[in-house]
């Protein structure tokens, strides 16, 4: 019985009926026994092997005769009636450390990132801790039409979570560990300008603003002499902004930050309220005067007398 590994790995340990075997530099070892009609047992002992740059995880057998035992670490019922080959196929993993940048090319510190997730081409979701290398499948064995081959694995980036919001579009960025172990992911951050203006006179107003981030955390910023504040490199997501302008009535803006934005809040001052009240009062007085004049004209009209005209009776003689 010839045992070999794919890829070729030295030092992989097997047992056949309890007898230890170790592969050589070519990834091959053999077991020789007298022809018989008994059933023999094969096990892979080194199911996980780690080197400086790679890690190998046992995936499946090929040539083990029983399809139901293709993915088990031990196979039984093997014959010794002729020479044959059994292959142990390993998944090759590589240490991957992503690099995160913003749209302007500046680095995104790993300390600001909560979690990174990616989906492999077989649908498995993997989590990559920010700033730390992660072992990801690089090459996966495939067995099709009785042929064993090795296929490179491709991943699609699903999320980069910053302040409880995803700053990437799921599935838009792809990478293959066989090509690079330091893929670069571009994240979406934007600038926010906050200001306020008078509802009637349109003059700039406001002393400070409170910004509620996607994770619910609030931050208060002071407005400058031009009644403006600018926040840079905010993660895309849902925000709420309120403005402080003394005793004035200020509205609230809630919006999705998906590009650079200016939040211009309307401020209703005491003078605005007085003007508004005066306009409403004038309208009410005007309506009252118009209504009284209408009813006076209606009351001064002469009344028409109405009578009932009876039909003449036809006289028969």
C-alpha positions as CSV (number, residue, x, y, z in Angstrom):
1,X,0.0,0.0,0.0
2,X,1.5,3.3,-1.1
3,X,0.5,6.4,1.0
4,X,1.1,9.9,-0.4
5,X,0.1,13.4,0.5
6,X,-1.2,16.2,-1.7
7,X,0.6,18.5,-1.6
8,X,3.8,16.6,-0.9
9,X,4.5,16.9,2.8
10,X,7.4,15.4,4.7
11,X,7.0,14.0,8.2
12,X,3.3,13.2,8.0
13,X,2.5,10.3,10.4
14,X,0.1,7.4,9.5
15,X,-0.6,4.1,11.0
16,X,-1.7,0.9,9.2
17,X,-3.1,-1.7,11.6
18,X,-1.3,0.2,14.4
19,X,2.1,0.2,12.6
20,X,3.6,3.8,12.4
21,X,4.6,5.2,9.0
22,X,6.1,8.6,8.2
23,X,6.3,10.3,4.8
24,X,9.6,11.2,3.3
25,X,10.6,14.5,1.6
26,X,8.5,13.5,-1.4
27,X,5.4,13.0,0.7
28,X,5.3,9.3,0.2
29,X,5.6,6.2,2.4
30,X,4.7,2.5,1.8
31,X,3.3,-0.4,3.8
32,X,4.2,-3.9,2.7
33,X,2.5,-7.0,3.9
34,X,1.8,-10.5,2.7
35,X,-1.2,-11.0,0.4
36,X,-4.3,-11.9,2.5
37,X,-8.1,-11.5,2.5
38,X,-8.4,-9.6,5.7
39,X,-9.5,-6.0,6.2
40,X,-6.9,-3.5,7.2
41,X,-7.2,-0.1,9.0
42,X,-5.5,3.1,8.0
43,X,-5.3,6.3,10.1
44,X,-3.8,9.7,9.6
45,X,-2.1,10.9,12.9
46,X,-0.7,14.2,11.6
47,X,-4.1,15.8,10.7
48,X,-2.7,19.4,11.2
49,X,0.8,20.5,10.3
50,X,2.1,24.1,10.8
51,X,5.2,25.6,9.3
52,X,6.5,29.1,9.4
53,X,4.4,30.3,6.5
54,X,1.8,27.6,5.9
55,X,-0.6,25.4,7.8
56,X,-2.0,22.1,6.4
57,X,-5.3,20.6,7.6
58,X,-6.3,17.1,6.6
59,X,-9.3,17.3,4.2
60,X,-10.1,13.9,2.6
61,X,-8.9,10.6,1.2
62,X,-8.7,9.4,-2.4
63,X,-8.4,5.7,-3.3
64,X,-9.7,4.5,0.1
65,X,-12.3,2.3,-1.7
66,X,-15.3,3.2,0.6
67,X,-16.8,6.6,-0.5
68,X,-18.5,6.9,2.9
69,X,-15.1,7.2,4.6
70,X,-13.6,9.8,2.3
71,X,-13.6,12.5,5.0
72,X,-12.9,10.5,8.1
73,X,-9.4,10.4,9.7
74,X,-9.5,6.6,9.9
75,X,-10.6,4.2,7.1
76,X,-11.2,0.5,7.5
77,X,-11.9,-2.5,5.2
78,X,-8.8,-1.9,3.1
79,X,-7.5,-5.0,1.2
80,X,-4.0,-6.3,0.7
81,X,-4.6,-8.4,-2.4
82,X,-2.8,-6.1,-4.8
83,X,-0.6,-3.0,-4.9
84,X,-2.6,0.3,-4.8
85,X,-2.3,4.0,-3.8
86,X,-4.2,5.9,-1.1
87,X,-3.9,9.7,-1.1
88,X,-4.3,12.0,1.9
89,X,-5.3,15.4,0.6
90,X,-4.7,18.5,2.8
91,X,-6.1,22.0,2.7
92,X,-3.3,24.6,2.5
93,X,-3.8,27.6,4.7
94,X,-2.0,30.9,4.7
95,X,-1.6,33.6,7.3
96,X,-3.5,36.7,6.1
97,X,-3.2,40.2,7.5
98,X,-5.4,42.7,5.7
99,X,-4.5,46.3,5.3
100,X,-7.3,48.8,5.8
101,X,-7.3,52.3,4.2
102,X,-9.9,55.1,3.8
103,X,-11.0,56.4,0.4
104,X,-8.3,59.1,0.5
105,X,-5.6,56.5,0.9
106,X,-4.8,57.1,4.6
107,X,-4.5,54.1,6.9
108,X,-7.4,53.1,9.1
109,X,-6.0,52.1,12.5
110,X,-7.0,48.6,13.5
111,X,-7.9,49.9,17.0
112,X,-10.9,51.7,15.4
113,X,-12.2,48.5,13.8
114,X,-14.5,46.1,15.6
115,X,-14.6,43.1,13.3
116,X,-13.8,42.0,9.7
117,X,-15.7,39.2,8.0
118,X,-15.3,37.6,4.6
119,X,-17.1,34.8,2.7
120,X,-15.2,32.0,0.9
121,X,-16.3,30.7,-2.5
122,X,-17.9,27.7,-0.8
123,X,-20.1,30.0,1.3
124,X,-18.2,29.8,4.6
125,X,-18.0,33.0,6.7
126,X,-14.7,33.7,8.4
127,X,-13.9,36.4,10.9
128,X,-10.6,38.2,10.9
129,X,-9.5,40.1,14.0
130,X,-8.3,43.6,13.1
131,X,-4.6,44.0,13.2
132,X,-3.9,40.2,13.7
133,X,-3.1,37.6,11.1
134,X,-5.7,34.9,10.4
135,X,-5.2,31.5,8.9
136,X,-7.3,31.3,5.8
137,X,-7.7,28.5,3.2
138,X,-5.3,29.1,0.3
139,X,-5.7,25.9,-1.7
140,X,-8.6,23.4,-1.2
141,X,-8.6,19.8,-2.5
142,X,-11.3,19.0,-5.1
143,X,-12.3,15.5,-6.2
144,X,-14.2,15.4,-9.5
145,X,-14.6,12.6,-11.9
146,X,-12.2,10.4,-9.9
147,X,-9.5,13.1,-10.3
148,X,-8.0,14.8,-7.3
149,X,-6.9,18.4,-7.9
150,X,-6.1,21.5,-5.9
151,X,-8.1,24.7,-6.4
152,X,-7.2,28.2,-5.1
153,X,-9.8,29.7,-2.7
154,X,-11.3,33.1,-3.3
155,X,-12.9,35.3,-0.6
156,X,-15.2,38.3,-0.9
157,X,-15.1,41.0,1.8
158,X,-18.5,41.1,3.7
159,X,-18.0,43.7,6.4
160,X,-15.6,46.0,8.2
161,X,-17.4,47.2,11.3
162,X,-16.6,50.6,12.8
163,X,-18.8,52.0,15.5
164,X,-21.5,49.4,14.8
165,X,-21.7,50.3,11.1
166,X,-20.4,48.5,8.0
167,X,-18.0,50.7,6.1
168,X,-17.7,48.5,3.0
169,X,-20.2,47.2,0.4
170,X,-20.6,43.4,0.9
171,X,-19.1,41.3,-1.9
172,X,-17.5,44.2,-3.8
173,X,-13.9,43.5,-2.8
174,X,-12.3,40.1,-3.4
175,X,-9.0,38.6,-2.7
176,X,-7.1,35.3,-3.1
177,X,-4.7,34.2,-0.3
178,X,-2.6,32.3,-2.9
179,X,-1.9,35.7,-4.6
180,X,-1.4,37.9,-1.5
181,X,-1.4,37.5,2.2
182,X,-1.8,41.3,2.7
183,X,-4.9,42.3,0.8
184,X,-5.8,46.0,0.9
185,X,-9.4,46.9,1.7
186,X,-10.8,50.4,1.0
187,X,-13.4,51.6,3.5
188,X,-15.9,54.5,3.3
189,X,-15.4,57.5,5.5
190,X,-16.8,61.0,4.9
191,X,-16.7,64.6,6.2
192,X,-19.6,66.3,7.9
193,X,-20.1,70.1,8.1
194,X,-22.6,71.3,10.6
195,X,-24.2,74.8,10.5
196,X,-27.5,76.5,11.2
197,X,-29.4,79.5,9.8
198,X,-32.3,81.7,10.9
199,X,-35.7,80.5,9.5
200,X,-36.7,83.9,8.2
201,X,-33.6,86.1,7.9
202,X,-31.3,83.2,6.8
203,X,-28.5,84.5,9.0
204,X,-26.0,82.0,10.4
205,X,-26.7,80.9,13.9
206,X,-25.6,78.2,16.5
207,X,-23.1,77.8,19.2
208,X,-22.6,74.1,19.5
209,X,-23.9,70.8,18.0
210,X,-24.5,67.3,19.3
211,X,-23.8,64.5,16.9
212,X,-25.2,61.0,17.6
213,X,-23.0,58.3,15.9
214,X,-24.3,55.0,14.5
215,X,-23.4,53.2,17.7
216,X,-25.5,55.7,19.7
217,X,-22.6,57.5,21.2
218,X,-23.0,61.3,21.4
219,X,-20.3,63.9,20.8
220,X,-20.7,67.7,21.3
221,X,-18.7,70.0,19.1
222,X,-18.3,73.8,19.3
223,X,-19.2,76.0,16.3
224,X,-16.6,78.5,15.2
225,X,-17.1,82.3,14.6
226,X,-18.9,81.5,11.3
227,X,-21.3,79.2,13.2
228,X,-19.8,76.1,11.5
229,X,-18.2,72.9,12.7
230,X,-16.5,70.2,10.5
231,X,-16.0,66.6,11.5
232,X,-13.7,64.6,9.2
233,X,-13.3,60.9,8.5
234,X,-16.7,59.7,9.9
235,X,-17.7,56.1,9.1
236,X,-20.7,55.9,6.8
237,X,-23.9,55.2,8.5
238,X,-27.0,56.7,10.2
239,X,-26.4,60.0,12.1
240,X,-28.5,62.5,14.1
241,X,-27.5,66.1,14.6
242,X,-29.0,68.7,16.9
243,X,-28.0,72.4,17.3
244,X,-27.7,74.6,20.3
245,X,-28.6,78.2,19.7
246,X,-29.6,79.8,23.0
247,X,-33.3,79.9,23.6
248,X,-34.1,79.4,20.0
249,X,-36.1,76.4,18.7
250,X,-33.8,74.2,16.6
251,X,-34.8,71.2,14.5
252,X,-33.2,67.8,14.4
253,X,-31.7,66.2,11.3
254,X,-31.3,62.4,10.8
255,X,-29.6,61.1,7.7
256,X,-27.5,58.4,6.2
257,X,-23.9,59.6,5.7
258,X,-22.8,58.0,2.4
259,X,-20.8,61.0,1.0
260,X,-19.5,64.3,2.2
261,X,-22.5,66.3,3.6
262,X,-23.5,69.6,5.0
263,X,-26.2,69.5,7.7
264,X,-27.8,73.0,7.7
265,X,-30.3,73.1,10.5
266,X,-33.1,75.7,10.7
267,X,-33.2,77.9,13.8
268,X,-36.4,79.6,14.9
269,X,-35.6,82.6,17.1
270,X,-37.8,84.6,19.4
271,X,-38.0,87.3,16.7
272,X,-39.0,84.7,14.2
273,X,-41.8,83.6,16.5
274,X,-42.9,87.1,17.1
275,X,-43.1,87.8,13.4
276,X,-44.9,84.5,12.7
277,X,-47.4,85.3,15.5
278,X,-47.9,88.8,14.1
279,X,-48.5,87.4,10.6
280,X,-51.0,84.8,11.9
281,X,-52.7,87.5,14.0
282,X,-53.0,89.8,11.0
283,X,-54.4,87.0,8.9
284,X,-56.9,86.2,11.6
285,X,-58.0,89.8,11.9
286,X,-58.3,90.1,8.2
287,X,-60.5,87.0,8.0
288,X,-62.6,88.3,10.8
289,X,-63.1,91.7,9.1
290,X,-63.9,90.1,5.7
291,X,-66.4,87.7,7.4
292,X,-68.2,90.5,9.2
293,X,-68.5,92.5,6.0
294,X,-69.9,89.5,4.2
295,X,-72.5,88.8,6.8
296,X,-73.5,92.5,6.9
297,X,-74.0,92.6,3.1
298,X,-76.0,89.4,3.3
299,X,-78.2,90.7,6.1
300,X,-78.9,94.0,4.2
301,X,-80.3,92.4,1.1
302,X,-84.2,92.8,0.7
303,X,-86.1,89.6,1.2
304,X,-88.2,88.4,-1.7
305,X,-91.8,87.4,-1.0
306,X,-92.7,84.0,-2.2
307,X,-96.2,82.9,-3.0
308,X,-97.7,79.7,-4.1
309,X,-99.5,79.8,-7.5
310,X,-102.3,77.3,-7.7
311,X,-103.3,75.9,-11.1
312,X,-106.6,77.1,-12.5
313,X,-109.4,74.7,-12.2
314,X,-111.0,73.7,-15.5
315,X,-114.7,74.5,-15.5
316,X,-116.9,72.1,-17.3
317,X,-120.4,73.2,-18.4
